[in-house]
């Protein structure tokens, strides 16, 4: 069940009003107590609610994107470029750490307390190793209190693909 579906179902359930015909509207408002609307599923505090965290770390930026476990519903998405001012710092470990901390804050509001990590580099005919922000983003998620489930590398690997950039003898410096 999707997290957003649970939120909409709860909001419909809470909108049901109790109104007695002999009771005045003012008295009905006093008897009806508004419960604070919570996001996410109705589970106990010690139950693990998993989300899927896609970390894409290139040499130019770091994306930290959290979805539900199916990957269809986006819960939050923060990049390193949203956290720092200069272009050269977008992929830095510090920007990735700030992005991961923002993601954790939003996940806890939605009731997600555990994450499966999918780590991705640029891949294809370019580099298969993740950028500088990948490791610090993962550490920041763990240190901020999120439980880590599986860690999976989903970098696209070509099985004989298009020609790589550069000449036959490679890039000459």
HELIX and SHEET records of a PDB file:
HELIX    1   1 UNK A    3  UNK A   14  1                                  12    
HELIX    2   2 UNK A   25  UNK A   31  1                                   7    
HELIX    3   3 UNK A   80  UNK A   82  5                                   3    
HELIX    4   4 UNK A   87  UNK A   89  5                                   3    
HELIX    5   5 UNK A   93  UNK A  110  1                                  18    
HELIX    6   6 UNK A  133  UNK A  143  1                                  11    
SHEET    1   A 5 UNK A  74  UNK A  79  0                                        
SHEET    2   A 5 UNK A  62  UNK A  67 -1                                        
SHEET    3   A 5 UNK A  50  UNK A  57 -1                                        
SHEET    4   A 5 UNK A 114  UNK A 120  1                                        
SHEET    5   A 5 UNK A 147  UNK A 153  1                                        
END                                                                             
